[in-house]
Amino acid sequence: MNTLCFRFRYTLFRLRHDQERARYLRVIPIKSLKIIFKVAPDPDVLSSILSTLVRVAEGETTDGKPIKPKPKRALTYLRKIAAGKRISMAVMLMGDEDKDAIRKVLKAAGSSDAKLTATFSL
Protein backbone atom coordinates (compact mmCIF):
# COMPACT_ATOMS: atom_id res chain seq x y z
CA MET A 1 0.00 0.00 0.00
CA ASN A 2 1.48 3.36 -0.98
CA THR A 3 1.66 6.37 1.30
CA LEU A 4 -1.16 8.26 -0.42
CA CYS A 5 -3.49 5.27 -0.12
CA PHE A 6 -2.60 4.75 3.54
CA ARG A 7 -3.11 8.44 4.33
CA PHE A 8 -6.50 8.38 2.58
CA ARG A 9 -7.74 5.38 4.57
CA TYR A 10 -6.36 6.71 7.84
CA THR A 11 -8.02 10.09 7.38
CA LEU A 12 -11.31 8.57 6.24
CA PHE A 13 -11.55 6.47 9.41
CA ARG A 14 -10.43 9.31 11.65
CA LEU A 15 -13.38 11.41 10.49
CA ARG A 16 -16.43 10.28 12.43
CA HIS A 17 -19.35 11.81 10.56
CA ASP A 18 -20.52 11.47 6.98
CA GLN A 19 -20.54 15.28 6.65
CA GLU A 20 -16.83 15.44 7.46
CA ARG A 21 -16.06 12.54 5.14
CA ALA A 22 -18.06 14.16 2.34
CA ARG A 23 -16.03 17.36 2.68
CA TYR A 24 -12.83 15.30 2.67
CA LEU A 25 -13.82 13.41 -0.50
CA ARG A 26 -14.58 16.71 -2.23
CA VAL A 27 -11.05 18.09 -1.75
CA ILE A 28 -9.08 15.09 -3.01
CA PRO A 29 -7.76 15.79 -6.52
CA ILE A 30 -9.31 13.54 -9.18
CA LYS A 31 -5.81 12.69 -10.42
CA SER A 32 -5.03 11.04 -7.07
CA LEU A 33 -7.97 8.65 -7.24
CA LYS A 34 -6.25 6.29 -9.68
CA ILE A 35 -3.40 5.87 -7.19
CA ILE A 36 -5.66 5.61 -4.14
CA PHE A 37 -7.94 3.00 -5.72
CA LYS A 38 -5.27 1.02 -7.56
CA VAL A 39 -6.47 -1.92 -5.47
CA ALA A 40 -10.10 -2.14 -4.40
CA PRO A 41 -10.66 -0.91 -0.84
CA ASP A 42 -11.39 -3.29 2.01
CA PRO A 43 -15.13 -3.98 2.48
CA ASP A 44 -15.43 -1.72 5.54
CA VAL A 45 -13.60 1.11 3.79
CA LEU A 46 -15.71 0.62 0.66
CA SER A 47 -18.92 0.70 2.67
CA SER A 48 -17.87 3.93 4.35
CA ILE A 49 -16.93 5.51 1.02
CA LEU A 50 -20.23 4.50 -0.60
CA SER A 51 -22.38 5.93 2.18
CA THR A 52 -20.37 9.14 1.98
CA LEU A 53 -20.65 9.33 -1.82
CA VAL A 54 -24.43 9.50 -1.47
CA ARG A 55 -23.99 12.73 0.53
CA VAL A 56 -21.55 14.07 -2.06
CA ALA A 57 -23.90 13.23 -4.94
CA GLU A 58 -27.11 14.48 -3.34
CA GLY A 59 -25.60 17.46 -1.53
CA GLU A 60 -27.44 17.03 1.73
CA THR A 61 -27.68 20.03 4.00
CA THR A 62 -25.76 19.56 7.24
CA ASP A 63 -24.87 21.80 10.13
CA GLY A 64 -27.04 24.54 8.64
CA LYS A 65 -24.54 24.92 5.79
CA PRO A 66 -25.78 23.89 2.37
CA ILE A 67 -23.49 21.53 0.49
CA LYS A 68 -23.52 21.83 -3.27
CA PRO A 69 -24.36 18.48 -4.88
CA LYS A 70 -21.49 16.97 -6.87
CA PRO A 71 -22.99 13.91 -8.58
CA LYS A 72 -20.36 13.83 -11.35
CA ARG A 73 -17.56 13.73 -8.77
CA ALA A 74 -19.27 10.86 -6.93
CA LEU A 75 -19.66 9.03 -10.24
CA THR A 76 -15.94 9.52 -10.93
CA TYR A 77 -15.16 7.94 -7.56
CA LEU A 78 -17.30 4.92 -8.45
CA ARG A 79 -15.52 4.54 -11.79
CA LYS A 80 -12.08 4.71 -10.17
CA ILE A 81 -13.09 2.18 -7.52
CA ALA A 82 -14.54 -0.13 -10.19
CA ALA A 83 -11.25 0.03 -12.12
CA GLY A 84 -9.22 -1.18 -9.14
CA LYS A 85 -7.72 -4.63 -8.88
CA ARG A 86 -9.66 -7.24 -6.92
CA ILE A 87 -12.93 -5.30 -7.13
CA SER A 88 -14.82 -8.55 -7.67
CA MET A 89 -13.85 -9.72 -4.16
CA ALA A 90 -15.06 -6.45 -2.63
CA VAL A 91 -18.34 -6.72 -4.58
CA MET A 92 -18.96 -10.24 -3.25
CA LEU A 93 -18.73 -8.87 0.29
CA MET A 94 -20.98 -5.85 -0.33
CA GLY A 95 -24.36 -5.70 1.39
CA ASP A 96 -27.68 -4.41 0.13
CA GLU A 97 -27.07 -1.01 1.75
CA ASP A 98 -23.87 -0.60 -0.28
CA LYS A 99 -25.62 -1.50 -3.51
CA ASP A 100 -28.45 0.92 -2.68
CA ALA A 101 -25.84 3.66 -2.14
CA ILE A 102 -24.41 2.99 -5.61
CA ARG A 103 -27.89 3.15 -7.13
CA LYS A 104 -28.52 6.50 -5.41
CA VAL A 105 -25.27 7.93 -6.78
CA LEU A 106 -26.10 6.72 -10.29
CA LYS A 107 -29.60 8.22 -10.00
CA ALA A 108 -28.29 11.56 -8.71
CA ALA A 109 -25.79 11.68 -11.60
CA GLY A 110 -28.51 10.78 -14.10
CA SER A 111 -26.40 7.87 -15.24
CA SER A 112 -27.25 4.31 -16.18
CA ASP A 113 -23.63 3.30 -16.69
CA ALA A 114 -23.84 -0.33 -17.82
CA LYS A 115 -20.23 -1.03 -16.93
CA LEU A 116 -20.69 0.16 -13.34
CA THR A 117 -23.96 -1.73 -13.05
CA ALA A 118 -22.25 -4.93 -14.19
CA THR A 119 -19.12 -4.39 -12.06
CA PHE A 120 -21.10 -3.83 -8.88
CA SER A 121 -23.69 -6.56 -9.71
CA LEU A 122 -26.70 -4.23 -9.46
N, C-alpha and C positions, 0 to 999 in steps of 0.2 A: 504494500500500500504506500503510495507516495505521500509526501508531506501535505500537499494541497488537499488530497482526499481525506487524510487523517484530520486535518484542521476543520474541514467541512463537517465531518461526522461529530467531532468533539463539540463544536459550536452548536450544531443542531440539537444535540442532547442537552447541552447546558441551558438552552433557552427552554423555559417551562411552558409557555403559552403559545397557542397557534398564532396569535397576533404577532408575537415577537419573531416566531419562525417565518411567518409570511414576509415581514419586513426584511429579514435576513436573506430569504430567497430572492427578493427583488433586487438586492444590491450586488449579487454575484454576477460577474461578467459572463455573458453567454459563451464566450470563447473558452472559459474555464470548465464548462460543463462536460466537454468531451473528456477532459483529464479526470474530473471528479467521478464520472460515471463510466470509466473505462471498463470496470467490472461492476456488475449489478450489485446494488446495495443489499445488505443483510435484510431479512424480512421485517425486522422491527424498525430499521432505518427507513425502508421503503414505505412501510405503513405510515410512519410519521410524515414523510415527505408528501405522500398522496393526500393525507388529510389537510396538510398545509396548502397544497396546490389548489384545493377547492377554494380556500380563502383568497388566494392570489387571483384565481380566475374570476370569482364572483365579486370580489372587492367588498367584502362585508364591512360594515361600520363597526369599529371597536373603539373603546375609550373615548367616545364622543368625537373622534377624528375620522372623517371619511377616508377610506382607502380606495384609490382609483383601481377599478378592475383591470387586470392584465391577463386576459385569457390566452393571448398569443404566446406570452412568456411561459405560462403554465403548460401550454401545448408543446413548446420547445423543450421544456424539462422532460415531459413524457417521452418525446422522441429520442432524447439523449439517453434516458434510462433504458428505453427499449433497444437501443443500439449496443448496449453494454454486453460484455461476455457473461455467460451463465444466467441470462435473464430468464430462461425457461425454468430453472430451479426456483428462482424467486417467485415466479408466477404460480408454480405448483403450491407454494406455501401461502399464497395470498388468500385472504378471506373475502366474504361477500362485501364487507364494508369498504375494503380497498378497491374492489371492482366498481362499486357504486361511486366512489370518489373519482375514478377514471372517467366513468360515464358523465359525471357532472362537469368535469373539466372539458370533455369533448363537446358537451352541449353548450357550455358557456362560450366556447371558442367557435361554435357553429360549424364544427367539423365532424365528418363521419369517416375519418381516416381508416381505411380498410386494413392497412398494415398494423396500426396500433391496436385495432380491434382484434386482429388475429394474434398478434404478439401477446396481448394480455388476456386472451381467451374470453372475450366478452360476448 
